[in-house]
């Protein structure tokens, strides 16, 4: 027939049992979360102390010290390419008009 709009409310004993189960599961999840956090911290610490972790730390430090500019020889190379592209475009314009 017709389903009730609200689910049946459990009796007091069932309510207490389910509440206790829910609290136990929540406590277990908090313990797992704490354990995972400790594992993540241990893995991060082990990584930082490992040779590859120390290498990556040195690379990050070196990159942080380097200025964020383009080397002059790179600027010159880019400029030459731009000039060549402009000359090429001009040459194409001249030849396409004929």
C-alpha positions in Angstrom: 0.0 0.0 0.0 1.1 3.5 0.7 4.5 3.9 2.3 4.7 6.2 5.4 6.4 9.6 4.8 8.6 9.2 7.9 10.6 6.1 8.7 9.6 4.3 11.9 11.3 5.5 15.0 13.2 2.7 16.7 12.4 1.8 20.3 14.6 3.2 23.1 16.8 0.1 23.4 17.4 0.0 19.6 18.1 3.7 19.6 20.7 3.3 22.4 22.3 0.3 20.7 22.6 2.2 17.4 23.9 5.3 19.1 26.6 3.3 20.9 27.6 1.6 17.6 27.8 5.0 15.9 29.9 6.4 18.7 32.2 3.3 18.5 32.6 3.7 14.8 33.3 7.4 15.1 36.0 6.7 17.7 37.6 4.1 15.5 37.6 6.5 12.6 39.3 9.2 14.7 41.9 6.6 15.7 42.5 5.7 12.1 42.7 9.3 11.2 45.3 9.9 13.9 47.3 6.9 12.8 47.2 8.1 9.1 48.4 11.5 10.2 51.3 10.0 12.1 52.2 7.8 9.1 52.2 10.8 6.8 54.4 12.8 9.1 56.8 9.8 9.4 56.9 9.4 5.6 57.5 13.1 5.1 60.3 13.1 7.7 61.9 10.0 6.2 61.7 11.6 2.7 63.3 14.8 3.9 66.1 12.8 5.5 66.7 10.6 2.4 69.3 11.4 -0.2 66.6 12.1 -2.9 64.7 14.4 -0.4 67.8 16.3 0.4 68.6 16.6 -3.3 65.2 18.0 -4.0 65.5 20.5 -1.1 68.8 21.7 -2.6 67.2 22.1 -6.0 64.3 24.1 -4.5 66.8 26.3 -2.6 68.9 27.0 -5.7 65.8 27.8 -7.8 64.6 30.2 -5.1 67.9 32.0 -5.1 68.0 32.5 -8.9 66.5 35.7 -10.2 63.5 35.3 -12.4 65.1 37.0 -15.5 65.9 35.8 -19.0 69.6 35.4 -19.7 70.9 38.0 -22.2 72.0 35.4 -24.8 68.5 34.0 -24.7 67.0 37.5 -25.3 69.3 37.9 -28.3 68.3 34.5 -29.7 64.6 35.4 -29.3 65.1 38.8 -30.9 66.9 37.2 -33.9 64.0 34.8 -34.3 61.5 37.6 -34.2 63.4 39.7 -36.7 63.7 36.6 -39.0 60.0 36.0 -38.7 59.2 39.6 -39.5 61.5 39.5 -42.5 59.9 36.3 -43.6 56.4 37.8 -43.2 57.5 40.9 -45.2 59.0 38.7 -47.9 55.8 36.7 -48.1 53.8 39.9 -48.4 56.0 41.2 -51.2 55.8 37.9 -53.2 52.1 37.4 -52.7 51.3 40.9 -54.2 52.8 40.0 -57.5 
